[in-house]
Amino acid sequence: METYQTLNEILNFLLYPKITGWLLVIKIIFLGFASFFLGFVIWALINTSWLKRIFLQDLKEILTYRPYRSKEFIKKWEKIKERLGTGSEPEAKLALIEADSLLDEALKDQGYAGESLGERLEKLTVDILPNLAKTQEVHKIRNNIIHDPTYKLNLEEAKKALAIYEKALINLDVL
């Protein structure tokens, strides 16, 4: 009986403590800290894009069976292909520059770090992008176009380059 009473007293002390004096002040202080941090977490979730990126983008992908922002990328890609279809060298150069920019945007969206597309491509592996070497070569062609205004680009070379960019975008599940 005495063991039962001792156990009952310990259980009552743990479950229903008599909070008085300094213990009550400490409890109020910790409740204040907990309220502050809970408020900060709620504020951070509302004012940052983390919740949108993690939850809403995934929900959209699940419901539409398509990668997030794929419609936007497809529209941009169609415009790039139309530029190449004109048959002029300046339009082909512009199409190549825009395709490079689109790939850079896709890598940024997927969270790959780096200041430029060249740095992002260096950090990728063949497992992520199977045509990585070809993509880096095509990026060098784009750099030549940007830095050398007299660079000549024939239409066949432009078509091959855009095919490489298209394959890279498909491998990244953007198109």
N, C-alpha and C positions, 0 to 999 in steps of 0.2 A: 504494500500500500504506500509505503514511504517512497519507493522508487517511482511509482506512478505519480505521486504528488510532486516530486522533484522534476520529473520530466514535463509535467503539466506546467510548472512554474517557468521552466526554461522556454518552453514553447510559447507561453503567454508573453514572456519578455521579448522574444524575437518577433512575434507576430503583432503584438499590441504594446509597443513600448510607450512608456509615459514620457512624453517629450515635454520637458520643462527647462527653463533657464537657458544656459548656453547651447544646449542641444537644439532647442527650438530656433534660436538665432542662426545657428549653422545650417539647419534645415531650410530656413527661409532664404539664406544666402545662396545655397545650392539650387533651390528652386528658381531663384532669379537668374543664375547662370544658365540653367537648363532652358529656361524660357528664352533668354537672349540667343543662345546657340540654335535653338529650334527655329526662332524667327529668322536668324541669319541664313540657315539652310533653306528655308522656304523662299526668302528673298533671292538667294543665289540661283535657285532652280527657276524662278520666274524671270530673272533678268539676264540669264545667260542662255546660250543656245544648247547647252548640254542635254537638257531634257528633250528638246525638240529633236536633236540629232540622234539621241539614243532610242527614244521611244517612238516618236511620231514618224520618223523616217522608216524605221523598221516596220511599223504598222502599215504604212503606205506600200512598202515593198511586198508585204505578205498579202494584202488585199488585192493588189493589182498584178501580182506575179511578174513584176518587172523591176529592174534596178531603179533606185531613187534617181530622179532627174533624167531618166532615159529619154523621155519625149523631148526635152530641151536639147539634149546632146544629138538626138537623131535629126532634129530640125537644123541645127548648126551644121551637121555633117552633110545634109542634103544641099545646103547652100554652098558648102565647100566643093562638092562634086559638080554643082552647076557652074561654078567658076572655072573648073578644069574643062568643062564641056564647051566653053567658048572657043578654045583652041588658040588663044593668044598667050604669048610668053609672059607678059606682065600679070595676067590673070592666073596663070599656072603658078607663078612665084607667090602671088598673094594667097592662093589656095593652100600652098605648102606651108606658108607662115601661119595661116589660120588653123590648119590641122595640127601644127606643132603647139599652138596656143591651146587648142582643145584638149590635147593630150596632157598638157601641163595643168589645165583646170581639173581634169579627171583625177590626176595624181594628187593634187591639192585636196580635192573633195574626199579622197580616200585616206587622207592623213599622212601621206609620205612627206618627210621633212626635207628641206633644202631651200636654198635661195632661188635657184633657177631650175629649169627642166633638166639641164645637164647634171646638176648635183643630185636631183631626184633619181635620174636614170642610173647614176653610179651606185646609188644605195639599193637599187632593186637587184633581184636575183633572177636567174633563168626559170626558177620554179614559179615566180610571180608573173613574169613576162617572157614567154618562150622565145620570142623574136627580139630579145633585148639588144643583141649586137647589131642587127639590121636597123633597129629603131635609133640606136646611137649614131649610126652612119647617116641616117636620114636627117637627124638633128644637126649633124655637122653640115649637111647640104643647106639646111635652113640658115645656119650661122653664116655660111658663105654668101647666101643671098642677102642677108641683112648687112654684112660688113663690106661686101664688094658689089657696088652697083653695076659693074660691068659683067658680073657672073652670068654665063649663058646656061639656060635650063631648057632642054628640049622636052617636048610633050611626053615622049615615051618614058623618060627619066622621071618626070613629074607623076605620071600614072603609076609607075612602080613605087615611088615614094609614098603616094597616097594609099596604095594598097597595103604597104607596110604599116602606116599609121592606122588604117582601118582594122587590120589584124590586131594591133596593139590595143586599140579601144575595145575590140570584141573580147580579147583576153582579160581585160580589166572589167568586163561586164558592164560597160557603159553603153554600147550599141547592141 
